Amino acid sequence: MDLVLNVADYYFFTPYVYPSSWPEDQPLRQIISLMVVTNLGAVILYLGLGSLSYFFIFDHKLKQHPQFLENQVQREIKYALWSLPWISIPTVALFFAEVRGYSKLYDNVDESPLGLIFSMVSFLFFTDMCIYWIHRFLHHKLIYKYFHKPHHIWKIPSPFASHAFHPVDGFLQGLPYHIYPFFFPLHKVLYLALYVFVNIWTVSIHDGDYRIPSLFENVINGSAHHTDHHLFFDYNYGQYFTLWDRLGSSYRYPSALMGKGPHDHIKKLMTEGKLNSNGVNRHNNNNNCAHVKKE
């Protein structure tokens, strides 16, 4: 994160914001700057990636599904924008530790003891493993309703549900990305690239595009897999891969890939005359929702 902070200092903070008497490496200045950069970056990534996905990938027919809530997109955005500043507080503490040199982040490729490819692969598998267990922990009946349930309000998520978490939930599920460089060497540029990739992936598994090459259906945890997690609750906790769901007996083959997904349910309702171009007949709404597992 020091790369981003250096750019922000050079082009904005030093010439326009802070007095010249306040050095760039002063801890309080760094914390304040990191808070600004982190919050601004989070909002730009969330709204930018979410909008691109919503307007160019997300199938808006899914908004006719009986489990798609009224004004859901606006509610997702409002909840995420409320949550992100709270998530940023502990996140900035970790960024600050990185900037002060406590992580294993490095500048030069020549300094890599393992290589960039290995770092990238190990990052994905490490974070996938951690998120699986954190995610499953958040489903424990003693804490679920306090932290993770707000994210499960969105049974048929839009891309804007990707960051619509309770702050505790959002920070815990993002924690593996931030602690990785404290345990393993990682190039600073690769770290930033992976950070952007993580946000893209998080949006993509909420985008309602259930297509996936058949070769990877049983390996990659895509949007079809994650939608079943939202609908059926106890399955597909993984982030990128299905490995830990298989090891933890929580894997479910996506219903959308069996012709039983949200699109198929909408088609069924249309065939039965319970759905038209304006949405679901409210008189039939309760019956139409019966296929979704109750929490």
DODO-424027 format. One record per atom (N, C-alpha, C, CB): x negated, y, z negated; residue in one letter. Coordinates in steps of 0.02 Angstrom, whole numbers, plus 50000, padded with zeros to 5 digits. Each point is the difference from the previous one (the first is absolute). Last residue first. Glycine has a CB too. Layout:
N
XYZa ...
This chain:
295
516984900549666e 499435000449955e 500255000349927e 499325005850089e 501694982850153k 500105004949947k 499404999949953k 501264998850009k 498854994350261k 499934997649932k 500095005749950k 499234991050040k 501965007550205v 499415002749967v 499984997649928v 500025010050076v 501784985550081h 499424995950015h 499365002449965h 500534997550109h 501685013449880a 499954994049959a 499384995950013a 501214999949998a 499805021450097c 499375000249963c 499864993549962c 500155012249989c 501864992550140n 499445000150046n 499334999749964n 500705006550079n 501374995249804n 499914993450028n 499384999750044n 501234998249995n 499375022749914n 499794995449947n 499884993050027n 500645006849918n 500205010350230n 499305000949980n 499774994949949n 500135011950025n 502034992950102n 499674993550002n 499305000149971n 500674997550100n 500695021949914h 500464995149971h 499674993249996h 500985006450044h 497995012350065r 499894999749928r 500454994949967r 499675011950002r 499294988150247n 500655001149970n 499944999049924n 500604996150106n 497255011250041v 500384994349974v 500675002349972v 498944994149973v 499825020350225g 499804996649939g 500484994649979g 499455010449965g 500565003550240n 499985004849945n 499814996849933n 500865006650060n 499464981550149s 499445004550009s 499935005149944s 500144998650122s 501064979049810n 500025003750063n 499425004850003n 501264998950006n 499734977649850l 499505005250010l 500105003350067l 499184993849927l 502064987549995k 499925003549937k 499505005850005k 500274989549941k 500484992350221g 500395006250001g 499955004049936g 500754994450077g 498104984849998e 500594999149958e 500445006349997e 499364991749932e 498595008550186t 500404994850031t 500654999049962t 498964994550040t 499465020149869m 500295002950060m 500464995050035m 498995007450012m 499774985349803l 500535004649979l 500355003250060l 499375002249895l 498764984350146k 500554995949975k 500595004449980k 499184991349961k 498815019150101k 500334997250059k 500614995849979k 498904999850061k 499745008549768i 500365005550032i 500384997450060i 499135008249961i 499444977049932h 500595001249958h 500425005650030h 499364996349898h 498604998750201d 500484994750014d 500645001049960d 499054992150025d 499135022349937h 500285001350067h 500544994950017h 498915004950036h 499894992149759p 500465005750000p 500315001550067p 499335004649908p 499814970450072g 499785006249969g 500515005550004g 498864996750028g 500914979450057k 500455001249943k 499825006449964k 500154987749987k 498684999650197g 500655002350025g 500505001349945g 499784993650101g 497885000749874m 500434994050007m 500695001950027m 499384994549904m 498915021350041l 499694995850051l 500384993450010l 498905005149971l 501755010649862a 500065003450065a 499714995850057a 499955011049940a 499844982349832s 500674998550027s 500095003250068s 500454999349884s 497134993250009p 500465005650010p 500664998050032p 499015007350009p 499554977149826y 499965001550071y 500535005250016y 499574988350027y 499255009349734r 500634998650035r 499915001850073r 500695002249895r 497774993449858y 500045001450071y 500694998250027y 498774998150012y 500194999349762s 500495005350010s 500085001950074s 499725004349886s 498684980449982s 500664997150013s 500555005350007s 499644989949938s 497885012750037g 500445001449943g 500714997650009g 499305009649977g 499024988050193l 499694997249940l 500455000849939l 498875002650048l 501845007150153r 499994992750007r 499704996749938r 499905001450125r 500105021949886d 500694997649993d 500034992550007d 500435010950046d 497524999549991w 500164999549929w 500734998249988w 499105008349978w 500154994050251l 499594995249963l 500234999349928l 499055002950074l 501705011350121t 500464995649964t 499634995249953t 500795000850097t 498495025549984f 499994992950019f 500504996149959f 498795001050031f 500965023049945y 499784998850069y 500114992850022y 499165009049985y 501714997849801q 499965006350037q 499824998950073q 499665005749894q 501784977949916g 499355001950028g 500035006550039g 499724988050006g 502124998949888y 499715005649961y 499375002850032y 500484994949898y 501494987450157n 499565004250041n 499765006349964n 500614995750100n 501494993749782y 499574997150051y 499565005450031y 500864991150022y 501085010649819d 499504995649969d 499484997350049d 500864997049918d 500995019250149f 499725001849935f 499414995749978f 501125003849972f 500524999650228f 500074993949959f 499575000049938f 500264994050103f 499865024850058l 500674997050000l 500084994549949l 500085002950119l 497825008449916h 500505004949978h 500694996949993h 499335009050055h 498964977750034h 499855001549929h 500515004949973h 498774997950020h 501314997250207d 500294994649960d 499855001049926d 499894992250098d 499115022550050t 500725001449996t 500354994649961t 499955006050110t 497784991349938h 500115004749945h 500745001949994h 498845004350015h 500454981350162h 499884996849935h 500195004749943h 499074993250051h 501035015350166a 500524994949992a 499934996649932a 500044998250124a 498305017449943s 500625003249981s 500564995049988s 499655010050065s 497974979149913g 500245005850038g 500655002749974g 499414995650098g 498444987949843n 500605002249965n 500245006550032n 499614994549891n 498864984050212i 500065007249986i 500665001649966i 499265002550099i 500284974849958v 499395002549970v 500065007349977v 499364992150072v 502224993750055n 499914996749936n 499395002649962n 500554990050047n 500055018450171e 500615000249960e 499904997249930e 500644999050105e 497835003650096f 499865003049934f 500605000049954f 499165007050055f 500854984550173l 499394997249972l 499885002349928l 499534999550116l 502235009450022s 500164993549969s 499404996849966s 500894998450085s 499385028449940p 499794994350041p 500104993449964p 499165007450056p 502455012749889i 499324998149980i 499804994250045i 500165003849880i 502045015150059r 499614996250049r 499304998749973r 500675005250094r 501195007849804y 499854993349976y 499594995950048y 501045000649936y 499585025549986d 499794996750062d 499744993149982d 499715011150057d 501015005549781g 500564996550032g 499834996950067g 500735007649941g 497895005149884d 500245003550060d 500564996350038d 498875004850009d 499604991449787h 500675002749985h 500345002750062h 499615002749884h 498174988950111i 500384994449973i 500695002249977i 498944994549966i 499495021550123s 500194995150051s 500424994349973s 498975002850060s 500065014549800v 500575002450039v 500254994550046v 499555011849994v 498544983349888t 500555000749953t 500635002550035t 499185002249907t 498794996950214w 500294993349989w 500615000449954w 498864994950016w 499925024950023i 500344997850061i 500344993349989i 499165006250070i 499515001749756n 500615003950006n 500404998250062n 499445009349938n 498464980750032v 500454997749948v 500665003750003v 499024997249927v 499235010050213f 500304993850023f 500504997349950f 498954997450063f 499775021349876v 500515001850051v 500354993750025v 499325010150034v 498924986349821y 500525003649963y 500575002050048y 499145004249917y 498904986450171l 500434994949970l 500575003249961l 499014992349993l 499385022050098a 500364996850054a 500484994749973a 499045002150077a 499515008449772l 500525004650022l 500424997050055l 499265009649969l 498904977849958y 500485000749945y 500585004650020y 499084998149917y 499084999950226l 500434994150004l 500535000349946l 499054993350048l 499325023249947v 500445001050057v 500484994250008v 499115006850057v 499254991649774k 500485005349985k 500495001250058k 499155005249926k 499734970750017h 499805006250033h 500555005249992h 499304993550083h 500184986549740l 500445001750056l 499775006650029l 500984993749948l 498514985049848p 499745005450043p 500475001250059p 498824997249965p 502164993249801f 499654997850060f 499745005950040f 500734989850004f 500435012949786f 499754993249992f 499564997850058f 501024997449935f 500095023650054f 499644999949937f 499714993049986f 500765009049957f 500614996250237p 499315002650005p 499635000749934p 500395005950099p 501914985549901y 499554995950041y 499305002950003y 500984996350067y 500985014149830i 499504996849957i 499514995850040i 500834999949907i 501015011850198h 499565004849968h 499464996849957h 500935008050002h 500804979550110y 499625003650051y 499475004549969y 501014999750075y 500544988549783p 499474995850029p 499585003550054p 500734990449977p 501205021049919l 499394999549961l 499464995550031l 500705001849901l 501665003250168g 499455003250036g 499334999149966g 500815008250042g 501204983649862q 499914996450064q 499475003250044q 501194996649993q 499335013549797l 499754993249989l 499894996350065l 500604999849891l 500375022050116f 499295000149980f 499734993049992f 500185011049943f 502124991450107g 499585002250055g 499275000049983g 500945006950039g 500634988049791d 499994994850051d 499535001950056d 501194997049972d 499235019149867v 499604994649970v 499924994350050v 500415003149886v 500985015350179p 499295001749996p 499564994449970p 500355011749989p 501854982150148h 499905003149935h 499255001549993h 501014993849948h 499745004850302f 499894995949940f 500075004249937f 499234992450066f 500795009550206a 500535001949953a 499994995249941a 500705004750094a 497974995350116h 499685003249942h 500515002049947h 499095004150076h 501614984350123s 499334997349989s 499655002949938s 499924998650122s 502265006649987a 500014996349937a 499304997849981a 501164996150025a 499345014850182f 499915004749945f 500064996649932f 500445009050075f 499924979450135p 499295001449988p 499885004749942p 499824998250120p 502384988149856s 499755003850058s 499255001249987s 501155005650024s 500474973749871p 499595006049996p 499885003350067p 499454995049903p 502364989549970i 499795000450071i 499585006350005i 501054993850045i 499535002349743k 500044993150024k 499794999350073k 500924998049918k 498675019849880w 500015000150073w 499994992850026w 499415011250002w 500434992749770i 500645003050019i 500084999650075i 499975007749900i 498054985949981h 500444994950027h 500715002550012h 499304991649942h 498975021749958h 499794998550069h 500474995050033h 498815002449968h 501515003749802p 500155005550045p 499804998750073p 499865007649904p 499594976349920k 500684999950026k 500165005850046k 500334994049898k 497615002549971h 500024997850069h 500705000150031h 499024992949973h 500475014949794f 499505002550047f 500114998150073f 499224999549906f 502234994849898y 499715006549982y 499575002950056y 500034996349881y 501054981950127k 500505005350005k 499715006949985k 500864991749968k 497754988250013y 500235001450068y 500455006150003y 499914987950024y 499045000749779i 499795006650022i 500295002150068i 498964998149937i 501504980849946l 499945004849945l 499815007050023l 499684990549929l 500534990050220k 500655002649977k 499955005249944k 500484989150032k 497695007250166h 500174996749937h 500625003349970h 498794996949981h 500025010050221h 500654996750005h 500194996349936h 499814998950122h 498075011949909l 500515005249998l 500714997250007l 499165007950047l 498974977749975f 500065002249930f 500555005249994f 498774997749981f 500634995550234r 500394994849966r 500115001749926r 499524991450080r 499135023050046h 500695000350025h 500434994849964h 499595004050112h 498124995749845i 500305006049971i 500735000550019i 498895005950005i 499884976950093w 500124998649929w 500295006149964w 499064991850002w 500405010150230y 500474994549991y 500174999249926y 499554994250102y 498775021049959i 500685002650007i 500524994549992i 499565008950077i 498154985149918c 500195004049942c 500725002550005c 498805003549988c 500304984550196m 500054995749941m 500255004149940m 499074992750044m 500445019150152d 500604995950010d 500124995549939d 499815000150125d 498235012849883t 500595004149985t 500644996050009t 499375010250035t 498604979050019f 500005001949930f 500635003849982f 498755000450001f 500874994150225f 500184994149961f 500025001549925f 499494992850088f 499875024550062l 500684997850015l 500214994249956l 499855003950117l 497925003949868f 500475005049975f 500724997750010f 499165009150025f 499124978150069s 500054998849928s 500475005149968s 498834995349999s 500715007250231v 500384993849987v 500094998849926v 499544995250106v 499135023249959m 500695001050021m 500434993949984m 499605007650091m 498074991349870s 500325004649953s 500745000950017s 498915005949983s 499764981550163f 500144996349939f 500355004449949f 499004992850021f 500295017650175i 500544995250015i 500184996149937i 499614999050119i 498565016249873l 500655003450002l 500584995150012l 499425010250043l 498264982949827g 500245001550067g 500705002749999g 499274991050044g 499165003049769l 500434994650025l 500235001050072l 500374998249884l 498275017449983p 499694993549985p 500394994250032p 499585004849893p 500065022350172s 500504994849990s 499664993349987s 500805006150073s 498195015649985e 500024998349929e 500474994249986e 499755011949975e 499954998250241d 499404996149983d 500004997849927d 499375006250087d 502285008750002v 500134993050018v 499424995649980v 500725003850096v 499805019049771n 499664997650060n 500154992650012n 499105008449981n 501865003849828d 500045004350058d 499754996850064d 499875009449924d 501424979949841y 499355002250026y 500095003750066y 499434990349944y 501904999249810l 500065002850067l 499315002650023l 501215003249978l 499544986349807k 499494997050043k 500065002450072k 499994990149925k 500725024049838s 500214994350043s 499414997350039s 501155004850009s 498795014849845y 500074993949960y 500214993950041y 500295007349904y 499305017950148g 499494995050013g 500054993549962g 499315009350025g 502105011749997r 499465000849952r 499494994350004r 500795006049926r 501174993950209v 499625006050018v 499405000949954v 501055005350043v 500474977249909e 499644998750063e 499545005950016e 500954992850042e 500505009549778a 499454995449983a 499594998350061a 500694995249907a 501235017550127f 499505004049965f 499404995749980f 500905007649957f 500994981950136f 499635003850052f 499445004149968f 501045000550071f 500424988649783l 499574995250034l 499595003350055l 500824991049975l 500755022149913a 499494998049951a 499524995050032a 500825001949906a 501065004750217v 499475005150001v 499454998349949v 500845008650037v 501104978149964t 499604998750061t 499425004950004t 501024995750059t 500625006449770p 499494994949985p 499574998450061p 500774995149916p 500845021650128i 499635001749938i 499494994649982i 501005006549960i 500634992250227s 499355003150013s 499595001249937s 500505005350100s 501774986649901i 499524994750017i 499305002950008i 500914993550057i 500855021549911w 499864996349938w 499504994450012w 501155002749959w 499615009950228p 499585004149955p 499834996549935p 500515010050051p 500974978550105l 499305000650021l 499575004549955l 500404998250116l 502074998249862s 499554995249970s 499265001250015s 500934991950007s 500905021150088w 499995000949927w 499464995749968w 501235002750002w 499154994950226l 499695006549988l 500015001949927l 500345003550115l 500754976549951a 499284999450012a 499655006649985a 500224991450088a 502145008049901y 499704996149945y 499254999650008y 501064993349990y 500175017450181k 500035003849938k 499674996349943k 501065005350040k 499164983550166i 499515005450005i 499985004149935i 500195000650124i 501444982549894e 499334997049999e 499465005549999e 500444990050062e 501805016549966r 499874997949931r 499314996949993r 501224998249984r 499555008050230q 499895006049960q 499824998149929q 500795006550073q 499844975950066v 499355002850022v 499835006249959v 500194995550116v 501954994049850q 499434996449973q 499335003250018q 500684989650007q 501865015550015n 499465004849993n 499354996849975n 500865008849976n 500914974149997e 500175006650025e 499455005049985e 501234997449985e 498094976750036l 500385004549958l 500165006650036l 499464994849901l 500204978950177f 499655006350010f 500425005549968f 499464996050109f 501274981349901q 499555001449944q 499585006250010q 499984987849978q 501585003750188p 500385001849940p 499565001549939p 500914993050043p 498325011750215h 500054994249955h 500355002149936h 498954995150049h 500435019650134q 500694997649998q 500094994149954q 500145004050117q 497755006049932k 500365004649956k 500744998249997k 499185009050027k 499254980350120l 499994997249932l 500375004449951l 498914994850026l 500695011550201k 500594995849992k 500034996949930k 499984997550122k 498165015349961h 500515003749963h 500674996249995h 499455010450039h 497914982149980d 500624999050037d 500575003249960d 499574989250052d 497695017049953f 500574997849960f 500634999550044f 499505005349898f 498485004150195i 499984992749989i 500634997449966i 498765000849992i 500805022950064f 499764996350057f 500004992449992f 499315009950024f 501435007149809f 500265002450064f 499794995650060f 499995011449951f 499294983649822y 500735000749999y 500275001850069y 499935003549880y 497714995350083s 500314993449999s 500765000650006s 499054995749930s 499735024250055l 499824996650062l 500344993250004l 498905005950000l 501345006049799s 500395003050054s 499854996650067s 500005010849938s 498764982649870g 500704998149993g 500435002750058g 499854999849877g 497885006650107l 500074993150021l 500724997749997l 498844997749960l 500785024249963g 499774999350069g 500094992950026g 499185009049979g 501334996349794l 500495002950046l 499794999250073l 500315008349911l 498184983249924y 500674997149991y 500505002750051y 499754998749878y 498045010250117l 500004993150023l 500704997049996l 498824998749962l 500915022949951i 499895000150073i 500034992950028i 499305010449989i 500804992349777v 500625002350032v 499934999950076v 500245007249900v 497864987349972a 500524995049991a 500645001950035a 499494997049890a 498705018450105g 499874994350044g 500554994849996g 498785002149987g 501315016249865l 500125002250069l 499914994350049l 499635011549969l 499864984449806n 500725001150009n 500165002050071n 500095003249881n 497634994350062t 500354993649994t 500745000850013t 499144996149918t 499485023350075v 499864995950060v 500404993549998v 498855004950006v 501285009349805v 500285003250059v 499934995650061v 499745011249951v 499254981549850m 500735000049992m 500345002950062m 499875000949875m 497795000150113l 500234993250015l 500764999549992l 498894995449963l 500075024749975s 499974999150073s 500264993250020s 499035007750006s 500764996949764i 500535004150029i 500034999050076i 499865008549908i 498384980849980i 500654997049981i 500575003950031i 499514995949892i 498315012750134q 500094993950039q 500684996849985q 498754998350001q 500605020349871r 500155002050068r 500134993950043r 499305010349987r 499974985949797l 500695002450000l 500215002250069l 499885003649881l 497834989150090p 500514994749992p 500725002550003p 499184994149931p 498725016550206q 500265000949932q 500604995349990q 499625012249998q 499024991550206d 499954993849962d 500225000749927d 499064996850075d 500925021750084e 500414994750029e 499994993649959e 499795005050112e 499855019749774p 499654995450045p 500454994250022p 498935003149944p 501575022849981w 500224993349980w 499704994950048w 501085004649952w 498665019150071s 499664998149938s 500184993049977s 499995012049969s 501004999450221s 499334997450015s 499624997849938s 499975007550098s 502744991249914p 499485005349997p 499314996950011p 500705006849920p 501524981750190y 499625000549938y 499505005850002y 500144987749984y 501335009250209v 500384998749938v 499595001449937v 500634991450062v 498655010550180y 500645003449992y 500334999449931y 500144998050120y 497654992349966p 500065006850029p 500645003849981p 499334995850092p 500264981749818t 499445004549985t 500095006950031t 499274990149993t 502404992750050f 499955001949929f 499455005149986f 500434988849972f 499905003150261f 500575003349968f 499865002449929f 500724992850069f 497734995550090y 500455003750044y 500545004049964y 499784991350084y 498534995349800y 499655003850051y 500475004650039y 499174990750009y 501684994049826d 499615005349970d 499705004650054d 499744992549903d 501394988250166a 500485004949973a 499645005949969a 500824990749979a 497884991350097v 500295003650057v 500485005449975v 499894989650071v 499184996349767n 499485004350029n 500275004150059n 499134991749964n 502264991949937l 499925005849955l 499475004950028l 500324992849902l 500024986750207v 500585004350010v 499935006449959v 500724989950022v 497644993849947l 499965002550068l 500575004950015l 499454989350036l 500474998849758d 499575005950001d 499915002950070d 499414995449900d 501784984250046m 500415006150000m 499575006350000m 500904993749939m 
